[in-house]
Each structure stands twice: as C-alpha cells, then as structure tokens.
C-alpha cells in the first residue's frame, strides 16, 4: 500500500498556502489561522493509504471547506495536476 512521502505532503501544503497568500480580501491574522489549519493536514495526508487524486481533493475540500471557498475555481485543477503527478510517481515506485 502506497502513501505520500514527507516531501510530497510538504509540496501539496505549500501550494495550498501560496494560493492563500494570493487571496487579498483577508486580514493577516485570519490568514495565519487558515495557514495553521492547512498545516494540520500534514499527518492526515501522510497517513492517507493508496491516494488517488480525486479522492484526496474531495477529502481536502471537506476538511478545508472554508479555505477552498476562498480560492478561484481554477485552483482545483492546479491541485489536481499536482496530485496526479504525485500519485503516478507513487504507483511507479510501489512494488507490485
């Protein structure tokens, strides 16, 4: 069973945080709180067994719904592309 590595999870969370920085209608303190919520997803992502891009996006949206509402609709595609690359790398490296 494959799982994301620490580096993969860090890249996913950094993408979420960078997009949050682009949201201009939030105060600094609010952004800090939302970044903390994003970082709290690290252990969950590390423990996610046999990740598939669609499944991970759905779960992330559920866990971070108030944050995903702030992002532009095109951002979901960007996350999907990153997850697609990470999951295909996992599939290639996992022993069959």
N, CA, C and O atoms as a GROMACS GRO file, in nm:
protein
  384
    1UNK      N    1   0.084  -0.119   0.000
    1UNK     CA    2   0.000   0.000   0.000
    1UNK      C    3   0.089   0.125   0.000
    1UNK      O    4   0.180   0.138   0.081
    2UNK      N    5   0.061   0.215  -0.090
    2UNK     CA    6   0.146   0.333  -0.102
    2UNK      C    7   0.087   0.452  -0.026
    2UNK      O    8  -0.034   0.464  -0.006
    3UNK      N    9   0.177   0.537   0.016
    3UNK     CA   10   0.140   0.660   0.086
    3UNK      C   11   0.229   0.772   0.038
    3UNK      O   12   0.337   0.749  -0.017
    4UNK      N   13   0.182   0.896   0.059
    4UNK     CA   14   0.264   1.012   0.026
    4UNK      C   15   0.385   1.017   0.118
    4UNK      O   16   0.377   0.980   0.235
    5UNK      N   17   0.496   1.064   0.065
    5UNK     CA   18   0.614   1.089   0.146
    5UNK      C   19   0.608   1.229   0.205
    5UNK      O   20   0.524   1.310   0.168
    6UNK      N   21   0.698   1.255   0.297
    6UNK     CA   22   0.704   1.385   0.365
    6UNK      C   23   0.723   1.499   0.264
    6UNK      O   24   0.658   1.603   0.276
    7UNK      N   25   0.810   1.480   0.167
    7UNK     CA   26   0.835   1.585   0.067
    7UNK      C   27   0.710   1.611  -0.018
    7UNK      O   28   0.678   1.726  -0.048
    8UNK      N   29   0.639   1.504  -0.055
    8UNK     CA   30   0.516   1.520  -0.133
    8UNK      C   31   0.411   1.600  -0.057
    8UNK      O   32   0.349   1.691  -0.112
    9UNK      N   33   0.394   1.566   0.068
    9UNK     CA   34   0.294   1.634   0.152
    9UNK      C   35   0.332   1.782   0.169
    9UNK      O   36   0.246   1.870   0.165
   10UNK      N   37   0.460   1.807   0.189
   10UNK     CA   38   0.507   1.945   0.203
   10UNK      C   39   0.476   2.026   0.078
   10UNK      O   40   0.433   2.141   0.087
   11UNK      N   41   0.497   1.968  -0.039
   11UNK     CA   42   0.468   2.038  -0.165
   11UNK      C   43   0.319   2.068  -0.179
   11UNK      O   44   0.281   2.176  -0.223
   12UNK      N   45   0.235   1.973  -0.142
   12UNK     CA   46   0.090   1.992  -0.150
   12UNK      C   47   0.046   2.106  -0.057
   12UNK      O   48  -0.029   2.194  -0.097
   13UNK      N   49   0.095   2.102   0.067
   13UNK     CA   50   0.057   2.205   0.164
   13UNK      C   51   0.111   2.342   0.124
   13UNK      O   52   0.044   2.443   0.144
   14UNK      N   53   0.232   2.345   0.068
   14UNK     CA   54   0.288   2.473   0.023
   14UNK      C   55   0.204   2.534  -0.089
   14UNK      O   56   0.184   2.655  -0.093
   15UNK      N   57   0.155   2.450  -0.179
   15UNK     CA   58   0.069   2.500  -0.286
   15UNK      C   59  -0.058   2.562  -0.228
   15UNK      O   60  -0.101   2.669  -0.272
   16UNK      N   61  -0.118   2.496  -0.130
   16UNK     CA   62  -0.238   2.548  -0.066
   16UNK      C   63  -0.210   2.682   0.004
   16UNK      O   64  -0.289   2.776  -0.004
   17UNK      N   65  -0.095   2.690   0.072
   17UNK     CA   66  -0.060   2.813   0.144
   17UNK      C   67  -0.029   2.927   0.048
   17UNK      O   68  -0.069   3.040   0.072
   18UNK      N   69   0.043   2.899  -0.060
   18UNK     CA   70   0.077   3.004  -0.156
   18UNK      C   71  -0.049   3.064  -0.219
   18UNK      O   72  -0.057   3.184  -0.242
   19UNK      N   73  -0.145   2.979  -0.248
   19UNK     CA   74  -0.270   3.029  -0.306
   19UNK      C   75  -0.345   3.114  -0.204
   19UNK      O   76  -0.411   3.212  -0.241
   20UNK      N   77  -0.336   3.078  -0.077
   20UNK     CA   78  -0.399   3.157   0.028
   20UNK      C   79  -0.336   3.297   0.035
   20UNK      O   80  -0.406   3.395   0.060
   21UNK      N   81  -0.206   3.305   0.012
   21UNK     CA   82  -0.138   3.436   0.011
   21UNK      C   83  -0.192   3.526  -0.099
   21UNK      O   84  -0.192   3.648  -0.085
   22UNK      N   85  -0.239   3.467  -0.207
   22UNK     CA   86  -0.290   3.544  -0.320
   22UNK      C   87  -0.430   3.601  -0.294
   22UNK      O   88  -0.475   3.690  -0.366
   23UNK      N   89  -0.499   3.550  -0.193
   23UNK     CA   90  -0.632   3.600  -0.160
   23UNK      C   91  -0.616   3.733  -0.087
   23UNK      O   92  -0.562   3.739   0.023
   24UNK      N   93  -0.662   3.839  -0.150
   24UNK     CA   94  -0.637   3.973  -0.096
   24UNK      C   95  -0.739   4.021   0.007
   24UNK      O   96  -0.713   4.117   0.080
   25UNK      N   97  -0.852   3.958   0.014
   25UNK     CA   98  -0.958   4.011   0.099
   25UNK      C   99  -0.955   3.956   0.242
   25UNK      O  100  -1.056   3.962   0.313
   26UNK      N  101  -0.841   3.905   0.285
   26UNK     CA  102  -0.829   3.853   0.421
   26UNK      C  103  -0.729   3.934   0.501
   26UNK      O  104  -0.629   3.984   0.449
   27UNK      N  105  -0.758   3.947   0.630
   27UNK     CA  106  -0.665   4.014   0.720
   27UNK      C  107  -0.550   3.920   0.754
   27UNK      O  108  -0.562   3.798   0.739
   28UNK      N  109  -0.440   3.977   0.798
   28UNK     CA  110  -0.320   3.899   0.828
   28UNK      C  111  -0.346   3.790   0.933
   28UNK      O  112  -0.301   3.677   0.918
   29UNK      N  113  -0.417   3.825   1.038
   29UNK     CA  114  -0.444   3.728   1.146
   29UNK      C  115  -0.529   3.613   1.094
   29UNK      O  116  -0.507   3.498   1.130
   30UNK      N  117  -0.627   3.645   1.012
   30UNK     CA  118  -0.713   3.542   0.955
   30UNK      C  119  -0.632   3.447   0.866
   30UNK      O  120  -0.652   3.326   0.871
   31UNK      N  121  -0.542   3.502   0.785
   31UNK     CA  122  -0.456   3.418   0.701
   31UNK      C  123  -0.369   3.326   0.786
   31UNK      O  124  -0.347   3.210   0.750
   32UNK      N  125  -0.320   3.378   0.898
   32UNK     CA  126  -0.237   3.295   0.987
   32UNK      C  127  -0.317   3.177   1.041
   32UNK      O  128  -0.267   3.065   1.047
   33UNK      N  129  -0.441   3.202   1.080
   33UNK     CA  130  -0.527   3.095   1.132
   33UNK      C  131  -0.555   2.990   1.025
   33UNK      O  132  -0.552   2.870   1.052
   34UNK      N  133  -0.581   3.036   0.903
   34UNK     CA  134  -0.610   2.944   0.793
   34UNK      C  135  -0.485   2.864   0.754
   34UNK      O  136  -0.496   2.746   0.720
   35UNK      N  137  -0.367   2.928   0.758
   35UNK     CA  138  -0.243   2.855   0.731
   35UNK      C  139  -0.222   2.744   0.834
   35UNK      O  140  -0.176   2.635   0.800
   36UNK      N  141  -0.254   2.772   0.959
   36UNK     CA  142  -0.241   2.671   1.064
   36UNK      C  143  -0.332   2.552   1.034
   36UNK      O  144  -0.293   2.437   1.053
   37UNK      N  145  -0.454   2.580   0.988
   37UNK     CA  146  -0.547   2.471   0.952
   37UNK      C  147  -0.490   2.387   0.838
   37UNK      O  148  -0.502   2.264   0.838
   38UNK      N  149  -0.427   2.455   0.742
   38UNK     CA  150  -0.367   2.381   0.630
   38UNK      C  151  -0.255   2.292   0.681
   38UNK      O  152  -0.246   2.175   0.642
   39UNK      N  153  -0.170   2.344   0.766
   39UNK     CA  154  -0.057   2.266   0.819
   39UNK      C  155  -0.104   2.147   0.904
   39UNK      O  156  -0.034   2.046   0.913
   40UNK      N  157  -0.220   2.160   0.965
   40UNK     CA  158  -0.273   2.049   1.045
   40UNK      C  159  -0.313   1.929   0.960
   40UNK      O  160  -0.343   1.822   1.014
   41UNK      N  161  -0.313   1.944   0.830
   41UNK     CA  162  -0.350   1.833   0.740
   41UNK      C  163  -0.230   1.742   0.711
   41UNK      O  164  -0.245   1.640   0.645
   42UNK      N  165  -0.112   1.780   0.760
   42UNK     CA  166   0.010   1.705   0.728
   42UNK      C  167   0.002   1.558   0.770
   42UNK      O  168   0.024   1.469   0.689
   43UNK      N  169  -0.029   1.533   0.895
   43UNK     CA  170  -0.034   1.394   0.943
   43UNK      C  171  -0.142   1.313   0.872
   43UNK      O  172  -0.123   1.195   0.842
   44UNK      N  173  -0.253   1.377   0.846
   44UNK     CA  174  -0.362   1.308   0.776
   44UNK      C  175  -0.316   1.268   0.636
   44UNK      O  176  -0.342   1.156   0.592
   45UNK      N  177  -0.249   1.360   0.565
   45UNK     CA  178  -0.201   1.329   0.431
   45UNK      C  179  -0.093   1.221   0.432
   45UNK      O  180  -0.088   1.136   0.344
   46UNK      N  181  -0.007   1.225   0.533
   46UNK     CA  182   0.097   1.123   0.544
   46UNK      C  183   0.038   0.984   0.569
   46UNK      O  184   0.094   0.884   0.526
   47UNK      N  185  -0.075   0.979   0.638
   47UNK     CA  186  -0.138   0.852   0.672
   47UNK      C  187  -0.236   0.803   0.566
   47UNK      O  188  -0.283   0.689   0.575
   48UNK      N  189  -0.268   0.885   0.468
   48UNK     CA  190  -0.366   0.851   0.365
   48UNK      C  191  -0.317   0.731   0.284
   48UNK      O  192  -0.215   0.739   0.216
   49UNK      N  193  -0.389   0.620   0.292
   49UNK     CA  194  -0.347   0.498   0.223
   49UNK      C  195  -0.399   0.495   0.080
   49UNK      O  196  -0.514   0.528   0.053
   50UNK      N  197  -0.312   0.454  -0.010
   50UNK     CA  198  -0.344   0.438  -0.152
   50UNK      C  199  -0.416   0.561  -0.208
   50UNK      O  200  -0.530   0.551  -0.253
   51UNK      N  201  -0.348   0.677  -0.207
   51UNK     CA  202  -0.414   0.802  -0.250
   51UNK      C  203  -0.442   0.805  -0.400
   51UNK      O  204  -0.360   0.764  -0.482
   52UNK      N  205  -0.559   0.854  -0.433
   52UNK     CA  206  -0.600   0.881  -0.572
   52UNK      C  207  -0.634   1.030  -0.578
   52UNK      O  208  -0.694   1.082  -0.484
   53UNK      N  209  -0.597   1.099  -0.686
   53UNK     CA  210  -0.616   1.245  -0.692
   53UNK      C  211  -0.758   1.292  -0.658
   53UNK      O  212  -0.776   1.383  -0.577
   54UNK      N  213  -0.858   1.230  -0.720
   54UNK     CA  214  -0.996   1.272  -0.695
   54UNK      C  215  -1.038   1.254  -0.551
   54UNK      O  216  -1.107   1.339  -0.494
   55UNK      N  217  -0.997   1.142  -0.493
   55UNK     CA  218  -1.033   1.112  -0.355
   55UNK      C  219  -0.966   1.210  -0.258
   55UNK      O  220  -1.027   1.256  -0.162
   56UNK      N  221  -0.840   1.241  -0.285
   56UNK     CA  222  -0.766   1.334  -0.198
   56UNK      C  223  -0.826   1.474  -0.206
   56UNK      O  224  -0.841   1.541  -0.104
   57UNK      N  225  -0.859   1.518  -0.327
   57UNK     CA  226  -0.919   1.653  -0.343
   57UNK      C  227  -1.052   1.660  -0.269
   57UNK      O  228  -1.079   1.758  -0.199
   58UNK      N  229  -1.136   1.558  -0.283
   58UNK     CA  230  -1.265   1.558  -0.213
   58UNK      C  231  -1.247   1.567  -0.063
   58UNK      O  232  -1.316   1.644   0.004
   59UNK      N  233  -1.156   1.487  -0.010
   59UNK     CA  234  -1.132   1.488   0.135
   59UNK      C  235  -1.075   1.622   0.180
   59UNK      O  236  -1.117   1.675   0.283
   60UNK      N  237  -0.980   1.676   0.104
   60UNK     CA  238  -0.923   1.806   0.140
   60UNK      C  239  -1.030   1.915   0.137
   60UNK      O  240  -1.035   2.000   0.226
   61UNK      N  241  -1.115   1.911   0.035
   61UNK     CA  242  -1.223   2.010   0.027
   61UNK      C  243  -1.317   1.999   0.147
   61UNK      O  244  -1.363   2.100   0.199
   62UNK      N  245  -1.344   1.878   0.189
   62UNK     CA  246  -1.429   1.858   0.306
   62UNK      C  247  -1.365   1.908   0.434
   62UNK      O  248  -1.430   1.969   0.518
   63UNK      N  249  -1.237   1.880   0.448
   63UNK     CA  250  -1.165   1.918   0.569
   63UNK      C  251  -1.132   2.068   0.574
   63UNK      O  252  -1.123   2.126   0.681
   64UNK      N  253  -1.114   2.129   0.456
   64UNK     CA  254  -1.076   2.270   0.447
   64UNK      C  255  -1.179   2.350   0.365
   64UNK      O  256  -1.142   2.435   0.285
   65UNK      N  257  -1.305   2.323   0.385
   65UNK     CA  258  -1.409   2.383   0.301
   65UNK      C  259  -1.408   2.536   0.306
   65UNK      O  260  -1.427   2.601   0.203
   66UNK      N  261  -1.387   2.594   0.425
   66UNK     CA  262  -1.387   2.741   0.434
   66UNK      C  263  -1.269   2.802   0.360
   66UNK      O  264  -1.276   2.917   0.316
   67UNK      N  265  -1.161   2.727   0.344
   67UNK     CA  266  -1.044   2.775   0.271
   67UNK      C  267  -1.065   2.758   0.120
   67UNK      O  268  -1.033   2.848   0.043
   68UNK      N  269  -1.118   2.643   0.079
   68UNK     CA  270  -1.139   2.618  -0.063
   68UNK      C  271  -1.241   2.716  -0.123
   68UNK      O  272  -1.235   2.745  -0.242
   69UNK      N  273  -1.333   2.767  -0.041
   69UNK     CA  274  -1.429   2.867  -0.090
   69UNK      C  275  -1.361   2.997  -0.129
   69UNK      O  276  -1.413   3.072  -0.213
   70UNK      N  277  -1.246   3.025  -0.070
   70UNK     CA  278  -1.174   3.149  -0.099
   70UNK      C  279  -1.093   3.141  -0.228
   70UNK      O  280  -1.064   3.243  -0.290
   71UNK      N  281  -1.058   3.020  -0.267
   71UNK     CA  282  -0.974   3.001  -0.386
   71UNK      C  283  -1.055   3.019  -0.514
   71UNK      O  284  -1.176   2.996  -0.515
   72UNK      N  285  -0.988   3.061  -0.621
   72UNK     CA  286  -1.057   3.066  -0.752
   72UNK      C  287  -1.089   2.924  -0.798
   72UNK      O  288  -1.023   2.828  -0.757
   73UNK      N  289  -1.189   2.911  -0.883
   73UNK     CA  290  -1.231   2.778  -0.928
   73UNK      C  291  -1.121   2.705  -1.005
   73UNK      O  292  -1.117   2.582  -1.004
   74UNK      N  293  -1.034   2.778  -1.070
   74UNK     CA  294  -0.926   2.715  -1.147
   74UNK      C  295  -0.820   2.651  -1.057
   74UNK      O  296  -0.742   2.568  -1.103
   75UNK      N  297  -0.818   2.688  -0.929
   75UNK     CA  298  -0.717   2.635  -0.839
   75UNK      C  299  -0.733   2.485  -0.818
   75UNK      O  300  -0.634   2.413  -0.801
   76UNK      N  301  -0.856   2.438  -0.820
   76UNK     CA  302  -0.882   2.295  -0.801
   76UNK      C  303  -0.811   2.213  -0.909
   76UNK      O  304  -0.761   2.104  -0.882
   77UNK      N  305  -0.807   2.266  -1.030
   77UNK     CA  306  -0.736   2.198  -1.139
   77UNK      C  307  -0.586   2.193  -1.111
   77UNK      O  308  -0.520   2.093  -1.138
   78UNK      N  309  -0.532   2.302  -1.057
   78UNK     CA  310  -0.390   2.308  -1.025
   78UNK      C  311  -0.354   2.203  -0.919
   78UNK      O  312  -0.253   2.134  -0.931
   79UNK      N  313  -0.439   2.192  -0.817
   79UNK     CA  314  -0.417   2.091  -0.713
   79UNK      C  315  -0.429   1.951  -0.773
   79UNK      O  316  -0.351   1.861  -0.741
   80UNK      N  317  -0.528   1.934  -0.860
   80UNK     CA  318  -0.547   1.805  -0.926
   80UNK      C  319  -0.426   1.762  -1.007
   80UNK      O  320  -0.388   1.645  -1.006
   81UNK      N  321  -0.365   1.856  -1.078
   81UNK     CA  322  -0.246   1.825  -1.158
   81UNK      C  323  -0.130   1.783  -1.069
   81UNK      O  324  -0.059   1.687  -1.099
   82UNK      N  325  -0.111   1.855  -0.958
   82UNK     CA  326  -0.004   1.820  -0.865
   82UNK      C  327  -0.028   1.681  -0.805
   82UNK      O  328   0.064   1.599  -0.798
   83UNK      N  329  -0.152   1.656  -0.763
   83UNK     CA  330  -0.185   1.525  -0.704
   83UNK      C  331  -0.171   1.413  -0.806
   83UNK      O  332  -0.127   1.303  -0.773
   84UNK      N  333  -0.209   1.442  -0.929
   84UNK     CA  334  -0.194   1.343  -1.037
   84UNK      C  335  -0.048   1.302  -1.052
   84UNK      O  336  -0.016   1.184  -1.062
   85UNK      N  337   0.040   1.402  -1.052
   85UNK     CA  338   0.183   1.375  -1.065
   85UNK      C  339   0.235   1.297  -0.945
   85UNK      O  340   0.312   1.202  -0.961
   86UNK      N  341   0.194   1.335  -0.826
   86UNK     CA  342   0.240   1.266  -0.704
   86UNK      C  343   0.190   1.122  -0.700
   86UNK      O  344   0.266   1.031  -0.666
   87UNK      N  345   0.063   1.101  -0.735
   87UNK     CA  346   0.005   0.966  -0.731
   87UNK      C  347   0.066   0.876  -0.838
   87UNK      O  348   0.089   0.758  -0.812
   88UNK      N  349   0.092   0.930  -0.956
   88UNK     CA  350   0.153   0.846  -1.060
   88UNK      C  351   0.296   0.810  -1.021
   88UNK      O  352   0.342   0.700  -1.052
   89UNK      N  353   0.365   0.900  -0.954
   89UNK     CA  354   0.500   0.870  -0.905
   89UNK      C  355   0.494   0.758  -0.800
   89UNK      O  356   0.579   0.669  -0.798
   90UNK      N  357   0.394   0.764  -0.714
   90UNK     CA  358   0.376   0.659  -0.613
   90UNK      C  359   0.349   0.523  -0.678
   90UNK      O  360   0.405   0.421  -0.637
   91UNK      N  361   0.264   0.522  -0.780
   91UNK     CA  362   0.230   0.398  -0.847
   91UNK      C  363   0.353   0.336  -0.916
   91UNK      O  364   0.370   0.214  -0.916
   92UNK      N  365   0.437   0.422  -0.975
   92UNK     CA  366   0.558   0.370  -1.041
   92UNK      C  367   0.658   0.314  -0.942
   92UNK      O  368   0.726   0.215  -0.971
   93UNK      N  369   0.667   0.376  -0.824
   93UNK     CA  370   0.767   0.334  -0.727
   93UNK      C  371   0.721   0.223  -0.634
   93UNK      O  372   0.804   0.161  -0.567
   94UNK      N  373   0.590   0.197  -0.627
   94UNK     CA  374   0.541   0.094  -0.535
   94UNK      C  375   0.566  -0.046  -0.592
   94UNK      O  376   0.546  -0.069  -0.712
   95UNK      N  377   0.609  -0.139  -0.507
   95UNK     CA  378   0.633  -0.276  -0.553
   95UNK      C  379   0.499  -0.346  -0.578
   95UNK      O  380   0.407  -0.337  -0.497
   96UNK      N  381   0.490  -0.412  -0.689
   96UNK     CA  382   0.366  -0.482  -0.726
   96UNK      C  383   0.363  -0.620  -0.668
   96UNK      O  384   0.266  -0.693  -0.688
   0.00000   0.00000   0.00000
